[in-house]
Amino acid sequence: MSAFPNAETRSLRADLHELERFCIEALSAAGADAGSASSAARAMVHGARLGIDSHGVRLLPHYVRAIEGGRVKGKPVLRFLWETPAIAVLDAGNSHGARAAYMAMDKAMAMAQVTGIGAVSIRNTSHFGAAGAYALAAAEQGYVGFAFCNSDSFVRLHGGAERFHGTNPIAMAAPVAGSDPWLLDMATSAIPYNRVLLYRSLGVPLPDGVASDGDGLDTHEAGAVEMLAPLGGLFGHKGAGLAGMVEILSAVLSGMRLSQDIAPMGGPDFATPREMGAFVMALRPSAFVTEAEFAAAMVRYLDGLRSSRTVQGGSVLAPGDREWREAGLRARLGAPIDPETWTAFGELAARLGVRGLSTRPPAEAAE
């Protein structure tokens, strides 16, 4: 599903390095320390680079507001409460979620290098954006990475008519010899709520069966959305079950809030920490098979997948193929910025006293 359906021509584009510079400067001006600003910018630009615009740089105004309000600590103290050779618990000190998740994944990889596996439960964290950013951080270092986080209730149960789970993402990434990593990053809702906001900004209708009004009935109008549908359509019980798995890993194991107890991401309270949990894990492939065996099996699997027979007019993609294709395009053309976000960036630059973005209009960005 394209993040910008029928709307690319209404979006300006910005260079990815320029976007990262702007995000870091804006967050720093809002009170974030260097580690928090760079981690948050890294995670947002991950989304902007791979075409995950719902979790890309459009989150910057929200993150600035959360830091300025005190919900997220701009200068947090993060510490590991305890650890064994393969397990650790990180108290994130109400830091930005990306700061905590990258730190936790670094720890998980260090443990996996010794034991073959490393798992870190994260306490007192906050919204971390695209879960795939942290799984990918492991795959880029040769590990199989996993990342999970629950969030405030916005997804109904299968057959339900009230909010229960959050969008509760699942991410996994695995290294592939001589190629980009295999990358799965999915919400357990039919779509993430940030995509609803993106569609509303662009003024385009939602697809079938992804969101509901206040009575739990499907709606195509982004402005009428009161809850999201679980992943799976007619088989939404599977999406709801996966959301429950994420709830257990993220909230129950960390002792943090269940989805229905987390304050809404959109406020109105931006002063009180949300007390969220998350979970990351890294596996060292050579702890299970030889490096050569793992590399050969991954290549054989993906070669078979991509060359498998398709229906007429159809195509098959491995998880991450669309994202890597988009990343190549955006490296050359820049990342699109929807109109609402572009306006917000201008306001941020003026208020925070930072240099604004340089953009290219769509006509200049076209191939």
ZAKOL-656930 format. One line per field, with one value per residue (C-alpha): residue number from 1; residue in three letters; x, y, z negated. Coordinates in Angstrom, 3 decimals, decimal comma, padded with zeros to 6 digits. Example, Ala and Ser with C-alpha at 12.3 -4.5 7.8 and 13.67 -1.06 7.14 Angstrom:
i <- (1 / 2)
aa <- (ALA / SER)
X <- (012,300 / 013,670)
Y <- (-004,500 / -001,060)
Z <- (-007,800 / -007,140)
//
This chain:
i <- (1 / 2 / 3 / 4 / 5 / 6 / 7 / 8 / 9 / 10 / 11 / 12 / 13 / 14 / 15 / 16 / 17 / 18 / 19 / 20 / 21 / 22 / 23 / 24 / 25 / 26 / 27 / 28 / 29 / 30 / 31 / 32 / 33 / 34 / 35 / 36 / 37 / 38 / 39 / 40 / 41 / 42 / 43 / 44 / 45 / 46 / 47 / 48 / 49 / 50 / 51 / 52 / 53 / 54 / 55 / 56 / 57 / 58 / 59 / 60 / 61 / 62 / 63 / 64 / 65 / 66 / 67 / 68 / 69 / 70 / 71 / 72 / 73 / 74 / 75 / 76 / 77 / 78 / 79 / 80 / 81 / 82 / 83 / 84 / 85 / 86 / 87 / 88 / 89 / 90 / 91 / 92 / 93 / 94 / 95 / 96 / 97 / 98 / 99 / 100 / 101 / 102 / 103 / 104 / 105 / 106 / 107 / 108 / 109 / 110 / 111 / 112 / 113 / 114 / 115 / 116 / 117 / 118 / 119 / 120 / 121 / 122 / 123 / 124 / 125 / 126 / 127 / 128 / 129 / 130 / 131 / 132 / 133 / 134 / 135 / 136 / 137 / 138 / 139 / 140 / 141 / 142 / 143 / 144 / 145 / 146 / 147 / 148 / 149 / 150 / 151 / 152 / 153 / 154 / 155 / 156 / 157 / 158 / 159 / 160 / 161 / 162 / 163 / 164 / 165 / 166 / 167 / 168 / 169 / 170 / 171 / 172 / 173 / 174 / 175 / 176 / 177 / 178 / 179 / 180 / 181 / 182 / 183 / 184 / 185 / 186 / 187 / 188 / 189 / 190 / 191 / 192 / 193 / 194 / 195 / 196 / 197 / 198 / 199 / 200 / 201 / 202 / 203 / 204 / 205 / 206 / 207 / 208 / 209 / 210 / 211 / 212 / 213 / 214 / 215 / 216 / 217 / 218 / 219 / 220 / 221 / 222 / 223 / 224 / 225 / 226 / 227 / 228 / 229 / 230 / 231 / 232 / 233 / 234 / 235 / 236 / 237 / 238 / 239 / 240 / 241 / 242 / 243 / 244 / 245 / 246 / 247 / 248 / 249 / 250 / 251 / 252 / 253 / 254 / 255 / 256 / 257 / 258 / 259 / 260 / 261 / 262 / 263 / 264 / 265 / 266 / 267 / 268 / 269 / 270 / 271 / 272 / 273 / 274 / 275 / 276 / 277 / 278 / 279 / 280 / 281 / 282 / 283 / 284 / 285 / 286 / 287 / 288 / 289 / 290 / 291 / 292 / 293 / 294 / 295 / 296 / 297 / 298 / 299 / 300 / 301 / 302 / 303 / 304 / 305 / 306 / 307 / 308 / 309 / 310 / 311 / 312 / 313 / 314 / 315 / 316 / 317 / 318 / 319 / 320 / 321 / 322 / 323 / 324 / 325 / 326 / 327 / 328 / 329 / 330 / 331 / 332 / 333 / 334 / 335 / 336 / 337 / 338 / 339 / 340 / 341 / 342 / 343 / 344 / 345 / 346 / 347 / 348 / 349 / 350 / 351 / 352 / 353 / 354 / 355 / 356 / 357 / 358 / 359 / 360 / 361 / 362 / 363 / 364 / 365 / 366 / 367)
aa <- (MET / SER / ALA / PHE / PRO / ASN / ALA / GLU / THR / ARG / SER / LEU / ARG / ALA / ASP / LEU / HIS / GLU / LEU / GLU / ARG / PHE / CYS / ILE / GLU / ALA / LEU / SER / ALA / ALA / GLY / ALA / ASP / ALA / GLY / SER / ALA / SER / SER / ALA / ALA / ARG / ALA / MET / VAL / HIS / GLY / ALA / ARG / LEU / GLY / ILE / ASP / SER / HIS / GLY / VAL / ARG / LEU / LEU / PRO / HIS / TYR / VAL / ARG / ALA / ILE / GLU / GLY / GLY / ARG / VAL / LYS / GLY / LYS / PRO / VAL / LEU / ARG / PHE / LEU / TRP / GLU / THR / PRO / ALA / ILE / ALA / VAL / LEU / ASP / ALA / GLY / ASN / SER / HIS / GLY / ALA / ARG / ALA / ALA / TYR / MET / ALA / MET / ASP / LYS / ALA / MET / ALA / MET / ALA / GLN / VAL / THR / GLY / ILE / GLY / ALA / VAL / SER / ILE / ARG / ASN / THR / SER / HIS / PHE / GLY / ALA / ALA / GLY / ALA / TYR / ALA / LEU / ALA / ALA / ALA / GLU / GLN / GLY / TYR / VAL / GLY / PHE / ALA / PHE / CYS / ASN / SER / ASP / SER / PHE / VAL / ARG / LEU / HIS / GLY / GLY / ALA / GLU / ARG / PHE / HIS / GLY / THR / ASN / PRO / ILE / ALA / MET / ALA / ALA / PRO / VAL / ALA / GLY / SER / ASP / PRO / TRP / LEU / LEU / ASP / MET / ALA / THR / SER / ALA / ILE / PRO / TYR / ASN / ARG / VAL / LEU / LEU / TYR / ARG / SER / LEU / GLY / VAL / PRO / LEU / PRO / ASP / GLY / VAL / ALA / SER / ASP / GLY / ASP / GLY / LEU / ASP / THR / HIS / GLU / ALA / GLY / ALA / VAL / GLU / MET / LEU / ALA / PRO / LEU / GLY / GLY / LEU / PHE / GLY / HIS / LYS / GLY / ALA / GLY / LEU / ALA / GLY / MET / VAL / GLU / ILE / LEU / SER / ALA / VAL / LEU / SER / GLY / MET / ARG / LEU / SER / GLN / ASP / ILE / ALA / PRO / MET / GLY / GLY / PRO / ASP / PHE / ALA / THR / PRO / ARG / GLU / MET / GLY / ALA / PHE / VAL / MET / ALA / LEU / ARG / PRO / SER / ALA / PHE / VAL / THR / GLU / ALA / GLU / PHE / ALA / ALA / ALA / MET / VAL / ARG / TYR / LEU / ASP / GLY / LEU / ARG / SER / SER / ARG / THR / VAL / GLN / GLY / GLY / SER / VAL / LEU / ALA / PRO / GLY / ASP / ARG / GLU / TRP / ARG / GLU / ALA / GLY / LEU / ARG / ALA / ARG / LEU / GLY / ALA / PRO / ILE / ASP / PRO / GLU / THR / TRP / THR / ALA / PHE / GLY / GLU / LEU / ALA / ALA / ARG / LEU / GLY / VAL / ARG / GLY / LEU / SER / THR / ARG / PRO / PRO / ALA / GLU / ALA / ALA / GLU)
X <- (000,000 / 001,553 / 001,939 / 001,030 / -001,819 / -002,545 / -000,945 / 002,777 / 002,239 / 000,985 / 004,064 / 007,344 / 010,524 / 013,528 / 016,982 / 017,319 / 020,473 / 018,738 / 015,763 / 018,017 / 019,782 / 016,477 / 015,102 / 018,233 / 018,317 / 014,606 / 014,740 / 017,891 / 016,270 / 013,276 / 015,538 / 016,766 / 020,340 / 022,577 / 021,818 / 018,073 / 018,014 / 020,206 / 018,316 / 014,900 / 016,101 / 017,662 / 014,381 / 012,290 / 014,630 / 014,483 / 010,773 / 011,319 / 014,003 / 012,076 / 008,702 / 007,125 / 005,853 / 003,231 / 006,154 / 008,651 / 009,438 / 005,790 / 006,254 / 008,704 / 006,153 / 004,671 / 008,063 / 008,953 / 005,699 / 006,258 / 009,744 / 008,685 / 005,714 / 007,794 / 006,097 / 009,398 / 012,588 / 014,931 / 017,913 / 017,001 / 018,991 / 018,895 / 020,203 / 020,138 / 018,448 / 019,792 / 021,066 / 022,115 / 024,370 / 021,392 / 018,692 / 018,629 / 016,075 / 016,474 / 014,852 / 014,638 / 013,941 / 011,002 / 013,353 / 012,361 / 011,450 / 014,127 / 016,864 / 015,840 / 015,253 / 018,588 / 020,389 / 018,515 / 019,290 / 022,989 / 022,891 / 020,997 / 023,600 / 026,465 / 024,877 / 024,088 / 027,708 / 028,637 / 025,632 / 023,927 / 020,837 / 020,129 / 016,746 / 016,048 / 012,852 / 012,427 / 010,609 / 009,491 / 009,866 / 007,711 / 006,600 / 009,456 / 008,109 / 008,754 / 009,691 / 011,622 / 014,295 / 015,559 / 015,259 / 017,166 / 019,901 / 020,589 / 020,436 / 022,912 / 025,378 / 024,795 / 022,160 / 018,521 / 016,663 / 013,182 / 011,366 / 007,938 / 006,031 / 002,440 / 000,660 / -002,507 / -005,787 / -007,040 / -007,767 / -010,999 / -011,062 / -012,390 / -016,140 / -015,621 / -016,973 / -014,550 / -010,849 / -008,794 / -005,266 / -002,832 / -001,459 / 001,207 / 003,824 / 005,937 / 009,298 / 011,928 / 014,990 / 017,585 / 020,879 / 021,196 / 024,645 / 025,374 / 021,966 / 019,704 / 018,268 / 014,958 / 012,744 / 009,269 / 007,652 / 003,919 / 001,240 / -001,188 / -003,954 / -005,043 / -003,095 / -001,294 / -003,192 / -000,499 / -001,509 / -005,061 / -003,638 / -001,584 / -004,637 / -006,575 / -003,795 / -003,778 / -007,582 / -007,867 / -010,284 / -009,192 / -009,140 / -011,874 / -011,928 / -009,119 / -010,895 / -014,192 / -016,475 / -017,641 / -019,969 / -017,257 / -018,553 / -016,226 / -015,587 / -013,598 / -013,558 / -010,320 / -011,997 / -014,671 / -012,260 / -012,739 / -010,851 / -008,860 / -009,714 / -007,420 / -005,227 / -006,889 / -010,214 / -012,724 / -010,062 / -009,293 / -009,019 / -005,507 / -004,502 / -006,033 / -004,083 / -000,814 / -001,579 / -001,998 / 001,407 / 002,984 / 001,058 / 002,577 / 006,137 / 005,993 / 003,778 / 003,416 / 007,116 / 008,187 / 005,630 / 004,425 / 000,944 / -001,410 / -002,715 / -006,008 / -004,087 / -001,691 / -002,526 / -003,470 / -000,542 / -002,348 / -002,812 / -004,205 / -001,744 / 001,808 / 003,341 / 002,858 / 005,060 / 003,076 / 004,960 / 005,214 / 007,134 / 008,948 / 010,975 / 013,894 / 015,864 / 018,895 / 019,997 / 023,487 / 022,933 / 026,296 / 025,143 / 022,673 / 024,307 / 027,559 / 027,724 / 028,002 / 024,928 / 022,850 / 023,924 / 023,266 / 019,853 / 018,710 / 019,761 / 018,135 / 014,918 / 014,674 / 015,655 / 012,868 / 010,349 / 011,044 / 011,037 / 007,889 / 005,021 / 002,443 / -001,113 / -001,584 / -000,564 / 000,585 / 003,953 / 005,531 / 007,801 / 009,799 / 009,332 / 011,446 / 011,600 / 009,197 / 011,008 / 014,477 / 013,192 / 011,719 / 014,942 / 016,883 / 014,418 / 014,414 / 018,197 / 018,138 / 014,934 / 014,468 / 011,561 / 008,059 / 006,573 / 002,812 / 001,296 / 000,292 / 003,760 / 005,471 / 003,418 / 004,240 / 007,956 / 007,874 / 006,183 / 008,726 / 011,676 / 010,352 / 009,435 / 012,569 / 014,963 / 016,475 / 017,265 / 014,304 / 014,239 / 015,305 / 012,903 / 012,478 / 009,018 / 007,510 / 008,291 / 012,008 / 011,850 / 010,135 / 012,172)
Y <- (000,000 / 003,268 / 005,850 / 008,576 / 007,177 / 009,414 / 012,306 / 012,370 / 015,410 / 017,388 / 016,656 / 018,524 / 016,508 / 016,991 / 015,432 / 012,729 / 014,248 / 017,615 / 016,019 / 014,431 / 017,756 / 019,554 / 016,920 / 016,970 / 020,769 / 021,062 / 018,423 / 019,948 / 023,373 / 021,821 / 020,514 / 017,102 / 016,051 / 014,862 / 011,164 / 011,675 / 014,027 / 011,807 / 008,614 / 010,138 / 011,632 / 008,309 / 006,493 / 009,107 / 009,202 / 005,390 / 005,795 / 008,601 / 006,621 / 003,369 / 004,909 / 004,345 / 007,920 / 007,315 / 006,795 / 009,115 / 012,781 / 013,752 / 012,690 / 015,529 / 018,159 / 015,593 / 014,691 / 018,353 / 018,927 / 015,865 / 017,045 / 020,642 / 019,506 / 017,152 / 013,888 / 012,787 / 013,698 / 015,625 / 014,729 / 011,310 / 008,993 / 005,448 / 002,495 / -001,277 / -002,486 / -006,021 / -008,525 / -012,123 / -013,277 / -013,268 / -011,050 / -007,436 / -004,944 / -001,312 / 001,565 / 004,198 / 007,069 / 008,304 / 008,935 / 009,147 / 005,638 / 005,567 / 006,443 / 003,482 / 001,008 / 001,594 / 001,338 / -001,863 / -003,416 / -002,585 / -004,443 / -007,368 / -007,715 / -007,574 / -010,400 / -012,399 / -012,165 / -014,132 / -016,401 / -016,522 / -014,682 / -011,405 / -010,115 / -006,754 / -005,638 / -001,854 / 000,078 / 003,701 / 004,386 / 006,265 / 006,154 / 004,797 / 005,120 / 002,335 / -000,893 / -002,018 / 000,611 / -001,399 / -004,834 / -003,475 / -002,101 / -005,712 / -007,145 / -004,544 / -005,935 / -009,556 / -010,507 / -011,492 / -008,712 / -008,409 / -005,381 / -005,013 / -002,244 / -001,836 / 001,500 / 003,230 / 001,512 / 002,303 / -001,084 / -002,974 / -006,716 / -008,957 / -008,430 / -005,748 / -002,204 / -000,494 / 000,226 / -002,476 / -003,080 / -000,565 / -000,934 / -003,114 / -003,541 / -006,597 / -006,223 / -008,747 / -008,337 / -010,841 / -010,288 / -011,436 / -011,976 / -009,474 / -007,820 / -005,677 / -007,395 / -009,244 / -006,807 / -007,309 / -004,336 / -004,577 / -003,245 / -005,791 / -003,393 / -003,286 / -000,006 / 002,250 / 005,301 / 007,623 / 006,438 / 007,606 / 011,035 / 010,969 / 010,116 / 012,901 / 015,365 / 014,266 / 014,248 / 010,714 / 007,942 / 004,986 / 001,454 / -001,034 / -002,724 / -000,894 / 001,522 / 001,948 / 004,642 / 004,862 / 001,881 / -000,390 / -000,103 / 000,311 / 003,839 / 005,227 / 008,762 / 009,458 / 012,201 / 009,783 / 007,155 / 006,302 / 002,995 / 000,725 / -002,799 / -005,673 / -007,181 / -009,985 / -008,692 / -011,552 / -013,388 / -010,498 / -012,812 / -013,573 / -009,917 / -009,546 / -012,584 / -011,183 / -007,882 / -009,837 / -011,448 / -007,991 / -006,856 / -009,667 / -009,102 / -005,307 / -004,571 / -007,690 / -008,638 / -005,045 / -004,296 / -001,309 / -000,178 / -002,297 / -000,608 / 000,395 / 002,130 / 004,172 / 007,853 / 008,786 / 009,680 / 012,817 / 014,280 / 016,527 / 015,756 / 016,307 / 016,661 / 013,173 / 010,270 / 007,463 / 004,598 / 002,420 / -000,821 / -002,412 / -005,531 / -006,215 / -009,352 / -010,332 / -013,764 / -014,582 / -016,932 / -018,680 / -019,908 / -022,170 / -022,988 / -022,026 / -018,574 / -020,160 / -022,337 / -019,390 / -017,189 / -019,902 / -020,772 / -017,142 / -016,600 / -019,845 / -018,986 / -015,496 / -016,599 / -019,177 / -016,699 / -014,006 / -016,461 / -018,312 / -018,494 / -015,709 / -015,186 / -013,269 / -009,672 / -010,417 / -010,147 / -011,473 / -009,542 / -010,566 / -008,476 / -005,376 / -005,495 / -002,598 / -000,611 / -001,121 / -000,171 / 003,001 / 003,705 / 003,697 / 006,110 / 008,456 / 008,473 / 010,173 / 012,197 / 012,932 / 012,001 / 013,413 / 015,622 / 015,925 / 019,451 / 019,382 / 018,312 / 020,874 / 023,655 / 022,333 / 022,265 / 025,913 / 026,822 / 024,790 / 026,418 / 029,905 / 029,204 / 027,274 / 029,489 / 026,750 / 026,762 / 025,546 / 022,813 / 023,223 / 021,362 / 020,507 / 020,877 / 017,712 / 018,743 / 018,873 / 015,564 / 013,647 / 011,118)
Z <- (000,000 / 001,060 / -001,675 / 000,805 / 002,924 / 005,921 / 004,086 / 004,918 / 007,107 / 004,115 / 001,991 / 001,865 / 001,458 / -000,800 / -000,809 / -003,478 / -004,983 / -005,106 / -006,848 / -009,461 / -010,050 / -010,509 / -012,901 / -015,062 / -015,229 / -016,029 / -018,771 / -020,237 / -020,304 / -022,083 / -024,869 / -023,729 / -024,449 / -021,618 / -022,110 / -022,165 / -019,183 / -017,010 / -017,925 / -017,252 / -013,964 / -012,937 / -013,533 / -011,695 / -008,703 / -008,610 / -007,921 / -005,419 / -003,575 / -003,257 / -002,433 / -005,852 / -005,856 / -008,531 / -010,941 / -009,302 / -009,758 / -010,104 / -013,761 / -014,450 / -015,613 / -018,010 / -019,441 / -019,916 / -021,774 / -023,995 / -024,983 / -025,566 / -027,654 / -029,802 / -028,790 / -027,235 / -029,054 / -026,808 / -028,981 / -030,403 / -032,627 / -031,213 / -033,197 / -033,141 / -036,309 / -036,077 / -033,586 / -033,045 / -030,197 / -027,799 / -029,383 / -030,540 / -031,823 / -030,781 / -032,662 / -029,945 / -032,343 / -030,219 / -027,327 / -023,688 / -022,570 / -019,857 / -022,357 / -024,512 / -021,684 / -019,959 / -023,309 / -024,139 / -020,755 / -021,150 / -024,469 / -022,947 / -020,189 / -022,678 / -024,676 / -021,538 / -020,444 / -023,568 / -024,203 / -020,802 / -022,037 / -023,787 / -024,948 / -026,571 / -028,262 / -028,276 / -031,007 / -031,167 / -027,465 / -024,951 / -021,324 / -019,209 / -015,664 / -013,174 / -014,970 / -011,921 / -012,604 / -015,583 / -014,013 / -011,012 / -013,279 / -014,299 / -010,775 / -009,538 / -012,095 / -011,083 / -013,681 / -013,375 / -015,146 / -016,666 / -018,098 / -019,716 / -021,503 / -022,652 / -022,464 / -023,637 / -022,790 / -019,327 / -017,752 / -018,276 / -018,783 / -016,025 / -016,236 / -018,880 / -018,971 / -021,360 / -021,491 / -023,193 / -021,849 / -020,481 / -016,969 / -018,666 / -015,913 / -015,149 / -013,415 / -012,378 / -010,177 / -008,978 / -007,139 / -003,528 / -002,035 / 000,719 / 000,474 / -001,672 / -004,759 / -004,825 / -006,715 / -008,152 / -009,896 / -010,473 / -012,750 / -014,154 / -013,184 / -009,549 / -009,227 / -011,762 / -013,000 / -011,706 / -008,237 / -008,939 / -009,785 / -006,599 / -004,472 / -006,190 / -005,390 / -001,757 / -001,489 / -000,082 / -001,168 / -003,267 / -001,800 / -002,670 / -006,049 / -007,820 / -010,171 / -011,987 / -013,299 / -016,908 / -016,470 / -015,109 / -011,536 / -008,560 / -007,280 / -004,364 / -005,775 / -007,671 / -009,672 / -010,937 / -012,277 / -015,954 / -015,977 / -013,713 / -012,615 / -013,590 / -010,898 / -008,960 / -007,655 / -007,975 / -009,968 / -012,282 / -015,272 / -014,023 / -014,118 / -017,567 / -018,747 / -017,447 / -019,192 / -022,405 / -021,911 / -021,607 / -024,696 / -026,752 / -025,517 / -025,818 / -028,808 / -030,926 / -030,893 / -031,565 / -034,275 / -032,281 / -031,277 / -029,201 / -026,078 / -027,698 / -030,508 / -028,347 / -027,930 / -024,350 / -022,124 / -020,957 / -024,429 / -025,796 / -028,628 / -027,372 / -030,830 / -032,287 / -031,109 / -029,484 / -031,224 / -028,151 / -027,672 / -024,740 / -023,959 / -021,618 / -020,870 / -018,798 / -017,599 / -016,298 / -013,325 / -013,782 / -017,193 / -015,348 / -011,998 / -010,309 / -008,766 / -005,331 / -005,906 / -007,076 / -004,177 / -001,578 / -003,000 / -003,089 / 000,526 / 001,676 / -000,154 / 001,308 / 004,813 / 004,698 / 003,342 / 005,917 / 008,839 / 007,800 / 010,284 / 010,042 / 011,149 / 014,386 / 013,836 / 010,302 / 008,605 / 005,438 / 003,101 / 000,067 / -003,074 / -002,581 / 001,238 / 001,670 / -001,020 / 000,489 / 003,912 / 002,454 / 000,551 / 003,812 / 005,358 / 002,389 / 002,141 / 005,545 / 005,418 / 001,726 / -000,516 / 000,071 / -002,646 / -002,827 / -002,894 / -006,565 / -007,666 / -005,431 / -007,043 / -010,524 / -009,684 / -008,682 / -011,955 / -013,944 / -012,217 / -012,935 / -016,551 / -017,482 / -015,568 / -013,417 / -009,716 / -007,711 / -005,098 / -001,522 / 000,726 / 004,365 / 005,931 / 007,435 / 011,021 / 010,226 / 008,368 / 011,174 / 013,127)
//
